[in-house]
Amino acid sequence: MATYVEIRECVRARHGRYVKDCWIAHVKDLNGLPVSRSPNRMSPRGNPCPDEVRPMIEDAMRHLGMLP
């Protein structure tokens, strides 16, 4: 499974957009992929992924073999 850094770099290379780790975690959670809970996270999900960024992250995950 690809790391957050690899996903972030793939989105940057393919779409020219910087994405936050919390957005990647949200998309992983929405697609049923395992996500570990950050020890400093206080609320359920304080910063969800914007709708216009989700397809970019999913495209990178498909490119890296995480999604079919």
Order of alpha helices (4+ residues) and beta strands (2+ residues): alpha-alpha-alpha
